[in-house]
Amino acid sequence: MIAEPRQRARARAIAAEPYAFDFRPTECALLIIDMQRDFLEPGGFGESLGNDVSLLRRTIAPNCALLAAWRAAHLTVIHTREGHHPDLSDLPATKKHRARSDLTIGDPGPMGRILIRGERGHDIIPELYPQPGEPVIDKPGKGAFWATDLKSLLDDREIRQLIVTGVTTEVCVHTTVREANDRGFDCLVPADCTGSYFPEFHAAGLAMIKAQSGIFGWVSHSENILAALGTP
Ligand code: C5J
């Protein structure tokens, strides 16, 4: 039997910069980047590098609201985690050396070995914990497409648009948005759902995404997405 061509989803406008985003819910996934204890909680990798993790924690509440609305609408959600195999076989020497501080990737820390898969610190924070059936992409790099099966997972679900949230704005969120853009996805980044240890990098990262008529995508606010989903 020949499959029926998929109906093109009806678009809803989301207020965004540099102009409204044509949101097609069934073709759009919520991609939540690296909301892991190692980045957001005291004692993890982020803090070991000398960062103030409280700067990232303001992203938790808006991400929770967006995730709840997304789940209620039965749309696709995908989580990612940055981390490495316990034997460090997927950790480039360059990354290990440049993560130099008192603690580095693979060292034992207060939440287990830093950024190692299976350790407590590597896991997603309880507030945003994935539900059964929600894909979790484990990535060794900053971008969610490199050395993962994210592209085939999106293609299988006929996803063409991504709402990208998580941490940090200028590192893993930005790298992923750039990778997605080059692969033909339209990306919208809600500013309140992303954060950085460096507020000036957060602002610059968002400015770069929407510059030049949206060279990498769109920037908006979670309230505008909730409005498009019909969530007050
Ligand atoms: C970093 C990330 N900042 N998830 N990782 O090392 O942005």
py3Dmol code that shows the C-alpha trace and the ligand (Angstrom):
import py3Dmol

protein = """\
ATOM      1  CA  MET A   1       0.000   0.000   0.000  1.00  0.00           C
ATOM      2  CA  ILE A   2       1.302   3.455  -0.884  1.00  0.00           C
ATOM      3  CA  ALA A   3       1.355   5.808   2.102  1.00  0.00           C
ATOM      4  CA  GLU A   4      -0.785   8.928   1.875  1.00  0.00           C
ATOM      5  CA  PRO A   5       1.345  12.068   1.514  1.00  0.00           C
ATOM      6  CA  ARG A   6       1.501  13.774   4.882  1.00  0.00           C
ATOM      7  CA  GLN A   7      -0.817  16.775   5.222  1.00  0.00           C
ATOM      8  CA  ARG A   8       1.207  19.951   5.552  1.00  0.00           C
ATOM      9  CA  ALA A   9       0.585  21.224   9.059  1.00  0.00           C
ATOM     10  CA  ARG A  10      -1.312  24.486   9.378  1.00  0.00           C
ATOM     11  CA  ALA A  11       1.045  27.324  10.373  1.00  0.00           C
ATOM     12  CA  ARG A  12       0.523  29.606  13.353  1.00  0.00           C
ATOM     13  CA  ALA A  13       2.525  32.823  13.686  1.00  0.00           C
ATOM     14  CA  ILE A  14       4.829  33.166  16.692  1.00  0.00           C
ATOM     15  CA  ALA A  15       5.907  36.729  17.421  1.00  0.00           C
ATOM     16  CA  ALA A  16       9.690  36.703  16.983  1.00  0.00           C
ATOM     17  CA  GLU A  17      12.665  38.631  15.690  1.00  0.00           C
ATOM     18  CA  PRO A  18      13.607  39.449  12.980  1.00  0.00           C
ATOM     19  CA  TYR A  19      10.029  38.608  11.905  1.00  0.00           C
ATOM     20  CA  ALA A  20       7.189  36.233  12.810  1.00  0.00           C
ATOM     21  CA  PHE A  21       7.992  32.514  12.845  1.00  0.00           C
ATOM     22  CA  ASP A  22       5.625  30.275  10.834  1.00  0.00           C
ATOM     23  CA  PHE A  23       5.073  27.612  13.485  1.00  0.00           C
ATOM     24  CA  ARG A  24       3.871  24.241  12.161  1.00  0.00           C
ATOM     25  CA  PRO A  25       3.366  22.225  15.358  1.00  0.00           C
ATOM     26  CA  THR A  26       3.485  18.706  13.922  1.00  0.00           C
ATOM     27  CA  GLU A  27       6.688  19.517  12.015  1.00  0.00           C
ATOM     28  CA  CYS A  28       8.330  21.183  15.003  1.00  0.00           C
ATOM     29  CA  ALA A  29      10.342  19.599  17.838  1.00  0.00           C
ATOM     30  CA  LEU A  30      11.286  21.116  21.165  1.00  0.00           C
ATOM     31  CA  LEU A  31      15.034  20.452  21.498  1.00  0.00           C
ATOM     32  CA  ILE A  32      16.222  20.996  25.069  1.00  0.00           C
ATOM     33  CA  ILE A  33      20.000  21.248  25.201  1.00  0.00           C
ATOM     34  CA  ASP A  34      22.090  19.972  28.129  1.00  0.00           C
ATOM     35  CA  MET A  35      19.925  20.934  31.124  1.00  0.00           C
ATOM     36  CA  GLN A  36      22.269  18.737  33.193  1.00  0.00           C
ATOM     37  CA  ARG A  37      23.294  18.872  36.832  1.00  0.00           C
ATOM     38  CA  ASP A  38      26.916  19.314  35.727  1.00  0.00           C
ATOM     39  CA  PHE A  39      26.024  22.693  34.220  1.00  0.00           C
ATOM     40  CA  LEU A  40      23.214  23.892  36.490  1.00  0.00           C
ATOM     41  CA  GLU A  41      23.963  22.629  39.987  1.00  0.00           C
ATOM     42  CA  PRO A  42      26.718  23.529  42.430  1.00  0.00           C
ATOM     43  CA  GLY A  43      29.634  21.059  42.377  1.00  0.00           C
ATOM     44  CA  GLY A  44      29.400  20.199  38.689  1.00  0.00           C
ATOM     45  CA  PHE A  45      31.548  20.827  35.635  1.00  0.00           C
ATOM     46  CA  GLY A  46      30.297  24.394  35.143  1.00  0.00           C
ATOM     47  CA  GLU A  47      31.189  25.427  38.668  1.00  0.00           C
ATOM     48  CA  SER A  48      34.528  23.571  38.483  1.00  0.00           C
ATOM     49  CA  LEU A  49      35.456  25.929  35.644  1.00  0.00           C
ATOM     50  CA  GLY A  50      34.852  28.881  37.961  1.00  0.00           C
ATOM     51  CA  ASN A  51      31.350  29.757  36.746  1.00  0.00           C
ATOM     52  CA  ASP A  52      28.377  31.011  38.773  1.00  0.00           C
ATOM     53  CA  VAL A  53      25.675  28.397  38.116  1.00  0.00           C
ATOM     54  CA  SER A  54      22.943  30.616  39.526  1.00  0.00           C
ATOM     55  CA  LEU A  55      23.117  32.546  36.226  1.00  0.00           C
ATOM     56  CA  LEU A  56      21.731  29.483  34.419  1.00  0.00           C
ATOM     57  CA  ARG A  57      19.029  28.580  36.907  1.00  0.00           C
ATOM     58  CA  ARG A  58      16.634  31.331  35.741  1.00  0.00           C
ATOM     59  CA  THR A  59      16.063  29.195  32.622  1.00  0.00           C
ATOM     60  CA  ILE A  60      14.522  26.320  34.596  1.00  0.00           C
ATOM     61  CA  ALA A  61      11.050  27.774  35.241  1.00  0.00           C
ATOM     62  CA  PRO A  62      10.343  28.911  31.632  1.00  0.00           C
ATOM     63  CA  ASN A  63      11.675  25.604  30.283  1.00  0.00           C
ATOM     64  CA  CYS A  64       9.358  23.727  32.662  1.00  0.00           C
ATOM     65  CA  ALA A  65       6.349  25.767  31.481  1.00  0.00           C
ATOM     66  CA  LEU A  66       7.228  25.248  27.819  1.00  0.00           C
ATOM     67  CA  LEU A  67       7.866  21.527  28.287  1.00  0.00           C
ATOM     68  CA  ALA A  68       4.549  21.081  30.112  1.00  0.00           C
ATOM     69  CA  ALA A  69       2.647  22.823  27.302  1.00  0.00           C
ATOM     70  CA  TRP A  70       4.553  20.860  24.661  1.00  0.00           C
ATOM     71  CA  ARG A  71       3.744  17.563  26.352  1.00  0.00           C
ATOM     72  CA  ALA A  72       0.088  18.567  26.754  1.00  0.00           C
ATOM     73  CA  ALA A  73      -0.045  19.227  22.985  1.00  0.00           C
ATOM     74  CA  HIS A  74       1.550  15.787  22.309  1.00  0.00           C
ATOM     75  CA  LEU A  75       4.343  17.311  20.210  1.00  0.00           C
ATOM     76  CA  THR A  76       7.871  15.969  19.764  1.00  0.00           C
ATOM     77  CA  VAL A  77      10.366  16.742  22.514  1.00  0.00           C
ATOM     78  CA  ILE A  78      14.036  15.737  22.446  1.00  0.00           C
ATOM     79  CA  HIS A  79      16.568  16.180  25.242  1.00  0.00           C
ATOM     80  CA  THR A  80      20.348  16.234  24.906  1.00  0.00           C
ATOM     81  CA  ARG A  81      23.217  15.629  27.315  1.00  0.00           C
ATOM     82  CA  GLU A  82      26.856  16.489  26.783  1.00  0.00           C
ATOM     83  CA  GLY A  83      29.193  13.812  28.106  1.00  0.00           C
ATOM     84  CA  HIS A  84      31.706  11.073  27.499  1.00  0.00           C
ATOM     85  CA  HIS A  85      32.168   7.335  27.823  1.00  0.00           C
ATOM     86  CA  PRO A  86      33.730   6.247  31.145  1.00  0.00           C
ATOM     87  CA  ASP A  87      36.939   5.199  29.321  1.00  0.00           C
ATOM     88  CA  LEU A  88      37.143   8.698  27.755  1.00  0.00           C
ATOM     89  CA  SER A  89      37.544   7.127  24.310  1.00  0.00           C
ATOM     90  CA  ASP A  90      35.320   9.846  22.798  1.00  0.00           C
ATOM     91  CA  LEU A  91      37.051  12.740  24.547  1.00  0.00           C
ATOM     92  CA  PRO A  92      39.483  14.597  22.284  1.00  0.00           C
ATOM     93  CA  ALA A  93      42.739  15.416  24.069  1.00  0.00           C
ATOM     94  CA  THR A  94      42.204  19.063  23.125  1.00  0.00           C
ATOM     95  CA  LYS A  95      38.890  19.208  24.989  1.00  0.00           C
ATOM     96  CA  LYS A  96      40.358  17.533  28.065  1.00  0.00           C
ATOM     97  CA  HIS A  97      43.311  19.908  28.207  1.00  0.00           C
ATOM     98  CA  ARG A  98      41.263  23.043  27.694  1.00  0.00           C
ATOM     99  CA  ALA A  99      38.801  22.085  30.436  1.00  0.00           C
ATOM    100  CA  ARG A 100      41.729  22.555  32.829  1.00  0.00           C
ATOM    101  CA  SER A 101      40.977  23.629  36.388  1.00  0.00           C
ATOM    102  CA  ASP A 102      41.046  21.932  39.794  1.00  0.00           C
ATOM    103  CA  LEU A 103      38.628  19.405  38.323  1.00  0.00           C
ATOM    104  CA  THR A 104      38.445  18.350  34.697  1.00  0.00           C
ATOM    105  CA  ILE A 105      36.367  15.983  32.546  1.00  0.00           C
ATOM    106  CA  GLY A 106      36.548  12.450  33.941  1.00  0.00           C
ATOM    107  CA  ASP A 107      37.757  13.472  37.403  1.00  0.00           C
ATOM    108  CA  PRO A 108      35.711  12.441  40.444  1.00  0.00           C
ATOM    109  CA  GLY A 109      33.617  15.361  41.714  1.00  0.00           C
ATOM    110  CA  PRO A 110      30.798  15.849  44.207  1.00  0.00           C
ATOM    111  CA  MET A 111      28.258  14.445  41.704  1.00  0.00           C
ATOM    112  CA  GLY A 112      30.394  11.614  40.328  1.00  0.00           C
ATOM    113  CA  ARG A 113      32.936  11.789  37.527  1.00  0.00           C
ATOM    114  CA  ILE A 114      32.656  15.111  35.720  1.00  0.00           C
ATOM    115  CA  LEU A 115      30.665  14.937  32.430  1.00  0.00           C
ATOM    116  CA  ILE A 116      30.752  11.144  32.303  1.00  0.00           C
ATOM    117  CA  ARG A 117      27.723   9.225  31.045  1.00  0.00           C
ATOM    118  CA  GLY A 118      25.873   7.409  33.790  1.00  0.00           C
ATOM    119  CA  GLU A 119      27.123   9.692  36.560  1.00  0.00           C
ATOM    120  CA  ARG A 120      24.712  11.744  38.654  1.00  0.00           C
ATOM    121  CA  GLY A 121      26.148  15.063  37.469  1.00  0.00           C
ATOM    122  CA  HIS A 122      25.762  14.086  33.829  1.00  0.00           C
ATOM    123  CA  ASP A 123      22.039  13.518  34.143  1.00  0.00           C
ATOM    124  CA  ILE A 124      19.269  15.975  33.413  1.00  0.00           C
ATOM    125  CA  ILE A 125      18.013  18.079  36.325  1.00  0.00           C
ATOM    126  CA  PRO A 126      14.923  16.615  38.043  1.00  0.00           C
ATOM    127  CA  GLU A 127      12.728  19.595  37.092  1.00  0.00           C
ATOM    128  CA  LEU A 128      13.054  18.767  33.377  1.00  0.00           C
ATOM    129  CA  TYR A 129      13.567  15.019  33.587  1.00  0.00           C
ATOM    130  CA  PRO A 130      12.614  13.193  30.367  1.00  0.00           C
ATOM    131  CA  GLN A 131       9.470  11.100  30.404  1.00  0.00           C
ATOM    132  CA  PRO A 132       9.487   7.540  29.034  1.00  0.00           C
ATOM    133  CA  GLY A 133       9.428   7.678  25.243  1.00  0.00           C
ATOM    134  CA  GLU A 134      11.117  11.086  24.972  1.00  0.00           C
ATOM    135  CA  PRO A 135      14.428  10.664  23.106  1.00  0.00           C
ATOM    136  CA  VAL A 136      17.623  11.629  24.924  1.00  0.00           C
ATOM    137  CA  ILE A 137      20.592  12.312  22.648  1.00  0.00           C
ATOM    138  CA  ASP A 138      23.981  11.732  24.260  1.00  0.00           C
ATOM    139  CA  LYS A 139      26.532  13.901  22.507  1.00  0.00           C
ATOM    140  CA  PRO A 140      30.298  14.079  22.983  1.00  0.00           C
ATOM    141  CA  GLY A 141      30.556  17.530  21.423  1.00  0.00           C
ATOM    142  CA  LYS A 142      28.954  20.925  21.708  1.00  0.00           C
ATOM    143  CA  GLY A 143      26.657  20.491  18.702  1.00  0.00           C
ATOM    144  CA  ALA A 144      23.784  17.997  18.998  1.00  0.00           C
ATOM    145  CA  PHE A 145      24.213  16.747  15.406  1.00  0.00           C
ATOM    146  CA  TRP A 146      27.875  15.787  15.549  1.00  0.00           C
ATOM    147  CA  ALA A 147      28.483  12.071  16.335  1.00  0.00           C
ATOM    148  CA  THR A 148      24.798  11.465  17.153  1.00  0.00           C
ATOM    149  CA  ASP A 149      21.732  10.108  15.371  1.00  0.00           C
ATOM    150  CA  LEU A 150      19.730  13.328  15.858  1.00  0.00           C
ATOM    151  CA  LYS A 151      19.397  14.018  12.116  1.00  0.00           C
ATOM    152  CA  SER A 152      17.907  10.606  11.319  1.00  0.00           C
ATOM    153  CA  LEU A 153      15.630  10.839  14.344  1.00  0.00           C
ATOM    154  CA  LEU A 154      14.272  14.187  13.082  1.00  0.00           C
ATOM    155  CA  ASP A 155      13.961  12.917   9.521  1.00  0.00           C
ATOM    156  CA  ASP A 156      12.045   9.828  10.695  1.00  0.00           C
ATOM    157  CA  ARG A 157       9.542  12.113  12.432  1.00  0.00           C
ATOM    158  CA  GLU A 158       9.407  14.537   9.453  1.00  0.00           C
ATOM    159  CA  ILE A 159      10.517  17.393  11.673  1.00  0.00           C
ATOM    160  CA  ARG A 160      11.624  20.546   9.833  1.00  0.00           C
ATOM    161  CA  GLN A 161      11.503  23.151  12.615  1.00  0.00           C
ATOM    162  CA  LEU A 162      13.209  23.276  16.006  1.00  0.00           C
ATOM    163  CA  ILE A 163      12.529  25.304  19.130  1.00  0.00           C
ATOM    164  CA  VAL A 164      15.986  25.200  20.730  1.00  0.00           C
ATOM    165  CA  THR A 165      16.312  25.872  24.460  1.00  0.00           C
ATOM    166  CA  GLY A 166      18.827  25.035  27.186  1.00  0.00           C
ATOM    167  CA  VAL A 167      22.385  25.885  28.077  1.00  0.00           C
ATOM    168  CA  THR A 168      24.644  27.510  27.315  1.00  0.00           C
ATOM    169  CA  THR A 169      23.495  30.086  24.777  1.00  0.00           C
ATOM    170  CA  GLU A 170      26.790  30.730  23.043  1.00  0.00           C
ATOM    171  CA  VAL A 171      28.213  27.207  23.291  1.00  0.00           C
ATOM    172  CA  CYS A 172      25.952  24.159  22.868  1.00  0.00           C
ATOM    173  CA  VAL A 173      22.764  26.027  21.927  1.00  0.00           C
ATOM    174  CA  HIS A 174      24.557  28.155  19.346  1.00  0.00           C
ATOM    175  CA  THR A 175      26.587  25.286  17.896  1.00  0.00           C
ATOM    176  CA  THR A 176      23.425  23.198  17.553  1.00  0.00           C
ATOM    177  CA  VAL A 177      21.466  26.028  15.923  1.00  0.00           C
ATOM    178  CA  ARG A 178      24.268  26.529  13.411  1.00  0.00           C
ATOM    179  CA  GLU A 179      24.438  22.805  12.660  1.00  0.00           C
ATOM    180  CA  ALA A 180      20.647  22.640  12.260  1.00  0.00           C
ATOM    181  CA  ASN A 181      20.573  25.703  10.029  1.00  0.00           C
ATOM    182  CA  ASP A 182      23.104  24.147   7.664  1.00  0.00           C
ATOM    183  CA  ARG A 183      20.978  20.987   7.527  1.00  0.00           C
ATOM    184  CA  GLY A 184      17.868  22.900   6.450  1.00  0.00           C
ATOM    185  CA  PHE A 185      15.989  23.281   9.748  1.00  0.00           C
ATOM    186  CA  ASP A 186      14.298  26.505  10.829  1.00  0.00           C
ATOM    187  CA  CYS A 187      15.295  27.263  14.426  1.00  0.00           C
ATOM    188  CA  LEU A 188      13.569  29.491  16.954  1.00  0.00           C
ATOM    189  CA  VAL A 189      15.347  30.282  20.225  1.00  0.00           C
ATOM    190  CA  PRO A 190      13.278  31.607  23.165  1.00  0.00           C
ATOM    191  CA  ALA A 191      15.649  33.981  24.973  1.00  0.00           C
ATOM    192  CA  ASP A 192      14.293  33.292  28.471  1.00  0.00           C
ATOM    193  CA  CYS A 193      14.776  29.514  28.035  1.00  0.00           C
ATOM    194  CA  THR A 194      18.485  29.796  27.265  1.00  0.00           C
ATOM    195  CA  GLY A 195      21.259  31.108  29.462  1.00  0.00           C
ATOM    196  CA  SER A 196      24.973  31.628  29.812  1.00  0.00           C
ATOM    197  CA  TYR A 197      27.517  32.049  32.597  1.00  0.00           C
ATOM    198  CA  PHE A 198      28.382  35.257  30.713  1.00  0.00           C
ATOM    199  CA  PRO A 199      25.361  37.573  30.226  1.00  0.00           C
ATOM    200  CA  GLU A 200      27.201  39.484  27.501  1.00  0.00           C
ATOM    201  CA  PHE A 201      27.758  36.266  25.519  1.00  0.00           C
ATOM    202  CA  HIS A 202      24.063  35.376  25.929  1.00  0.00           C
ATOM    203  CA  ALA A 203      23.066  38.739  24.447  1.00  0.00           C
ATOM    204  CA  ALA A 204      25.642  38.511  21.650  1.00  0.00           C
ATOM    205  CA  GLY A 205      24.679  34.916  20.834  1.00  0.00           C
ATOM    206  CA  LEU A 206      21.020  35.817  20.438  1.00  0.00           C
ATOM    207  CA  ALA A 207      21.875  38.936  18.420  1.00  0.00           C
ATOM    208  CA  MET A 208      23.932  36.787  16.013  1.00  0.00           C
ATOM    209  CA  ILE A 209      21.079  34.321  15.455  1.00  0.00           C
ATOM    210  CA  LYS A 210      18.572  36.955  14.358  1.00  0.00           C
ATOM    211  CA  ALA A 211      21.019  39.275  12.534  1.00  0.00           C
ATOM    212  CA  GLN A 212      20.967  39.677   8.747  1.00  0.00           C
ATOM    213  CA  SER A 213      17.278  38.718   8.398  1.00  0.00           C
ATOM    214  CA  GLY A 214      17.733  35.653  10.605  1.00  0.00           C
ATOM    215  CA  ILE A 215      21.012  34.283   9.364  1.00  0.00           C
ATOM    216  CA  PHE A 216      20.758  31.357  11.816  1.00  0.00           C
ATOM    217  CA  GLY A 217      17.092  31.632  12.795  1.00  0.00           C
ATOM    218  CA  TRP A 218      14.644  33.483  15.018  1.00  0.00           C
ATOM    219  CA  VAL A 219      14.677  34.761  18.611  1.00  0.00           C
ATOM    220  CA  SER A 220      11.533  34.994  20.696  1.00  0.00           C
ATOM    221  CA  HIS A 221      10.215  34.506  24.261  1.00  0.00           C
ATOM    222  CA  SER A 222       8.512  31.434  25.726  1.00  0.00           C
ATOM    223  CA  GLU A 223       5.308  33.438  26.295  1.00  0.00           C
ATOM    224  CA  ASN A 224       4.914  33.857  22.537  1.00  0.00           C
ATOM    225  CA  ILE A 225       5.278  30.111  21.996  1.00  0.00           C
ATOM    226  CA  LEU A 226       2.818  29.342  24.783  1.00  0.00           C
ATOM    227  CA  ALA A 227       0.363  31.766  23.175  1.00  0.00           C
ATOM    228  CA  ALA A 228       0.695  29.957  19.835  1.00  0.00           C
ATOM    229  CA  LEU A 229       0.075  26.647  21.632  1.00  0.00           C
ATOM    230  CA  GLY A 230      -3.048  28.144  23.195  1.00  0.00           C
ATOM    231  CA  THR A 231      -1.595  27.939  26.717  1.00  0.00           C
ATOM    232  CA  PRO A 232      -2.391  30.985  28.859  1.00  0.00           C
TER     233      PRO A 232
END
"""
ligand_1 = """\
7
C5J
C 29.502 23.930 27.649
C 27.245 23.501 26.914
N 29.294 25.221 27.849
N 26.251 22.644 27.078
N 28.491 23.089 27.284
O 30.608 23.454 27.818
O 27.042 24.617 26.492
"""
view = py3Dmol.view(width=600, height=400)
view.addModel(protein, "pdb")
view.setStyle({"model": 0}, {"cartoon": {"style": "trace"}})
view.addModel(ligand_1, "xyz")
view.setStyle({"model": 1}, {"stick": {}})
view.zoomTo()
view.show()
